[in-house]
Amino acid sequence: MITRSATTDLAGSEAARKILVFRVGQLGDMIVALPALWAVRRYWPDAKLTLLCDVHPRRRFVLGSDVLGPTGLFDSIEHYAVPSGEGESVRWLGRRLALVLKLRALRFDALVYLAPSIRTPEQVRRDVAFFRAAGIDRIYGAAHFPPVPVKTPGRPFDEGLPEADLLLARLAADGIPAPSPGDGSLDLALGDAEAAAVAQWRATLGADGGRTWIGVGPGSKMPAKRWPLQRFGEVLDRLIARYDIWPVVFGGPEDRRDGEVLLARWGRGYNAAGALSVRASSMALKNCAMFVGNDTGTMHLAAAAGTPCVAIFSARDWPGAWYPYGVARRVFRVPLDCEGCYLVECADRHNECLTRITVDEVADGCEEFLRKATAEPRAVGQVAHG
């Protein structure tokens, strides 16, 4: 994609003291980048690493600093604002110029380029030109984008590598050692602060009767990813009746109302949506025997917690791209002729790829994990019940 590649003469040497890492996206994007980020930190253990990530003014998105700030991966984090509407082009150009000047002043020795794998060659060339203008000549991760599945009319998508492993492959091609596919680390370096936040939240709630927790993630900022809320209600109805489990709803503030609706239906459970930070949510998810939910950042938080996932996917992307990484999982996805649409909202077919996924299928998938949890008890409640 980019003809000039980074070489290894600088990698690991004393010259690489200040490194800029570029990664954009929201909660899920940052979590799936963790294997690559830890690989970078391991390769340059003594360098000063700075993360450059995006912010979206007037939109309620999770910041990269909210997810990664406390991990110890980075010594500093820089943000840049993405245009939020019409009439922003002049202001945006001014901000880009200011960012170029700021990065030049910081005098980075190298850039690790972890832009999303669906970046087009034109977009990559534009980004590389921007960072070269910022005075960074040594660039890793921009030259060897592995091919991603392409939709062929009349046949289903081939399953592709997950985004986490595509990022690792780009680093490996430029000489940065990477773990084998599927073996990268999603460690969020959770600790006492997150445990205290969960314990404080838990202290305000009623008793769960010692029941097994099941995490539930019914939300998504993309309507095209939302399985009907009613169906989550029906799945948990069945699990409560058969296993006497305790549902815990996770998500952002925008999901809190849905959580209240579900808990009223079930007559039990906790609503963590909007009540816990993203990092505290991952700590609380460690207490869950399993997680069931949509393809969202919350699902990736569950994977980072090591919690088995039953995941409900639309067909908007290729299969495998965003499946829960590194954990036991059961994924439900229905291929249609329109798969690979990348739609945010499915107005024409009304989420047909999702509505074809049945309550019985998902409930059966959940029961597989619950039967195993019963046979091999998981340490449920180790944080929240303390």
N, C-alpha and C positions, 0 to 999 in steps of 0.2 A: 504494500500500500504506500509506504514511504521508502524511497530507495536508499536513503542514508540511515544506517542503523547505529545504535550505540555499540561501542566495543568495550571490552573488559579491562582496558588499561587503567581506567579511572575507578572501576568498581572495586570496592573494598580497600582502596588505597587511602593514604593520608590526605590526598587532595580532595576527596569527597567528604567535606565536613558539613556542608549545608545543602540539603536536598529538598526540593519541592515535590510534593505528591499531589497530582490532580485527579479528583474524583467528584463527579456530580451525581445528583439524584437524592432520593428521600430515604426513608428508614430502611426499606428492603434493599435498596441499592448499596447503602453503606454496609449493611450486615454481610451481603454476599461478597463484598470486596475485602472482608477481614482476612481470608486466607492469603490474598496477595499482599495486604498491608503488613501482616506478620512476617511474611517472607522477606519483604523489604527491610523491616526492622532487624530481623536476624542477620541479614547480609551486611547491613551497616549499623552495627550495634552502638557505635559511639558517635555517629553523625547526628547533627541537629536536623530533625525532620519537621517540615511544615506542611500541613494539609491545606490545599486550596479547594473550596467547595462553594456551591451556589446557595443563594437565598432567594425567596420569592416574596417580595413585599405584598402585603395585603392578602396573603394566602396562608392558610394554617397548615404548613408543612413542618415536619420534624427537621431540625438542623443537623448537619453532620457533627457539629460540636456537641449536640445533645447526646449523640450516640457514642462518639469516639473520644470526646474530650478527656474523660477520666481513665481511659485505658492505659495510658503511659506510652502509647504508640507515637504520639506527636509531642514535640516541644512547644509548638504554637499552631494556631489555626487561623487562616485568612478566609474571609467570605467575599463574594462579589454578587451584586444584585442582578437578577435576570429581569428584562423588561416585562412589565405586567399588563401592558395594553397599548393601544394606539397613542401616538403623540409622544412616545418615549425614545424615538430613534436618536434625536440630537443628544438628549441626556445620556443615553446608553453609550454613544460614541465618546462622550466626555468621560464617563466612568471607565471605559476600556482604556483610554489614554492614561488616566490616572493610575489604573492598575498596572499598566506596562511600566510606568515610571516608578511605582512603588516596588515592583518586583526587581527592576534593574538596581534600585538602591539597596535591596537586600542581598544582591550578589550571590545567587545560588550557583552551586557547582554543577548540579544536574537536576533533571526533571524525571520523575516516574509518572508516566502518562497512563492513567487507568480510566480513560473515558469509556462509556458503554460499548459493548461489542457490536451493536448495531450502528455505530457511527459510520457514515459513508466516507469513501476515500476523499471526497471534496471537503467534508467537515474536518477530517483528520489533518489534511494539508493546511486548512485555515488555522487550526489550533496550533500546529507546529510552527507556522509562520508567526503567530502571536507570541509564542514562548521564545522563539529566537529573537524577536524584536525586544523582548524583555531581558535579553542578554544571556539566555541559557542555550548553550550549544550542544551539551551532552543530554540526549533524550533516550530514555528506556521505555519500552512498551508501545511504541508507535509504529514500528516497522513491520511487525509480523502478526497481523490480525488473522487468527484461524478462520476458515470459512464457516459460516453459519448456515443452517438449513434454509433452502429457498423453496417456496411453495410451487409445485408443479400442478397445473390444472388437471383435474381428473384423478388425482391420487393423493392419499394422506401425506401430511408432513412426515419426514423422517425425524426420529428423536435425535436431538443434538446434545452437546455437552452443556452443562450448567454454566451460567455466567461466571461463577466463582472459578471454575476450571479454565474457562477461556481467558480470563485475566492472568491466571498463573502461567498458561502456555505462552502468553506474550512476554512475560518476564523471563521465563526459561530460555526463550529464543534469543534474548539479549544477555544471557550469561548469569542471570540471577537464579540460584537454585530454588526449585519449587517442589513441594510435595507431590505425590502421585495423585491422579484424579480421584476426587472424593475424600482425600485425606487431609485437606487443609483445615486450619484451625478457625473456628468461629468464636474464640474466646473474647468475651467482652470485659474481662478483668473485673467482674463484679466482686463486691466486698462488703465491708461493714456498713458503709453508708446506705447501700441498697437494702441490705438486710434490716437495718434500723427503720428505713422508710416503710418496708412491708409490715414490720411488726407494729409500727405506729398505726398504719391503716387498719390492720387486722384487729387491733385493740378497740376500735370504734364499732365493731360489728358483732352480731350475735354469734352463738356457737354453731358449729357445723356438725356436731354430734360425732366427730371422729371419722366422718365419711371421706371417701376417696374423691379428690378434686379432679374435675375435668375442665380444661380450658376451652373456651368457646370464643371464636373470632368471627362474628357475623357481618362485620362492616367492610367497607372499602371506599376510598375517595372516588374510585372509578365505578360508575353504575354498571359498566359492562362486566365487572368482576363479581357482582353481588348475587349469590344464590338467594332465593326467596327467604325472607326472615321466617315466614310461617314454617318452612321446612326444617330450619334449625330447631324451632320449637318442637316439632314432631319427633325429630331424632332424639332430642334429650328427654322428651316424654317417655320414649321407649327405654332409654338407658336408666332413667330414674326408676321406672317400674321394675326393671329386671335386675339392676345392680345397686340400687339405692345410692347413687352417686350424688356429689355436690357440685353443681355447675358454677363456674366462675367466668364471667364475661370480661373480655379484654378488648382494648381499642383506645381510640382517642376521645376527646370531649364530644366530637360529632357522633360518636357511637353510644353515648350514655343513654339517650332516650330509648334506643332499641334494646339496650340491656335491661332497662326498667320494664319494658313490655314483656321481655322473655321471663324475667324473674317473677313477675306477677302471674304469668301463665303457670310456671313451674311450682310456685309457692315455696321456693327455697333458692339458695345460692347467694353469691356475692357479685357486685358490679364494680369491677376495677377500671372500667372504661372512663378515662378522664380523671380518675382518682389517683393513679400512680404515674410516675414518669416512665419513659420508655425503658430505662435501665432497671428501675424497680419492678416494672412489669415482667421483664425477663427473669428477675430473681423470683418473683411470685410464680411464674410458669414452671420453675424448677420443682414446685410443690405438686404439680399436676401429673397424674398418671399418663395422660395423653392430651392432645389438643385437636380440636376439630374446627375448621374455619376456611375462609376464602383465601385466595392468593393475595396476601397483603403483607405489609411490614410486620404485623402482629404474628403472622405465621412464621416469618423469619426469626422473630424474637424467640418463639417457641423452639425453633431448631437450634438457635444459639444456646438455649437453656438445656439442650440435650433431650428434649421432651418428644416422644413419638408423635407424629403428625398424621392426621387424616385431612387431606387438603383437597378443596373443591376448585377446579380450574376452569376458566373459560377457554375458548380456543383462539383467543386473540393473538397469541404468541406461539412460537414453535414448542412442541412438547419437550420438556427437560430443562428449558432455559431457566426457570425460576422455581423448580421443584425444591422442597425442603432439603437442605444440604447436610449430609453427614449424620442423619438420624434415621431410625426406623420410620417408614412412611407408607401410607396408602394414598395414592393420588387418583382422583376421578376427573377424567377429561374426555369429552366426546368430540371426535373430529367431524367437522362439517365441510362442505364445499367452500365455505367462506372463511375457513380458518386462516390465521395470519393477517387478520384485518387490522390489528393494532388500534381498534376503536376504543375510545373512552366511554362512549355511550352507544348502545346498539338499538337504534330507533326503528330500523326496518324489520328485524327478525326477533326483537324483544327478548334478547338473551337466550335464544333457542338452544345454544350449546350448553348452557347451564341448566335450563329447565328440563332438559332430557335426562339429567342426573337425578335419580330417584331417592326418596327418603330411605327406602329399604336398603339400597346399595350403600349409602353412607352409614346408616346405622349398623349394618353388617360389618363394615370396615372398622367402625369404632369397637364393636364387640370383640373383634379379633385381638385388639390390644388390651381390652379389659379382661378377657379370659387369661391372657398371659400375665397381666398385672396381678390377677388373683392367684395364679400358680406361683409367680415369682414376685412377691410383694416389693413394691417400690417404696422408698423412704418419703412418703407423702407428708407434707406439712412440716418439714424440718425447719423452715424459716417462719412461716406464718403462724404456726401453732406454738412457737417457742414460748 
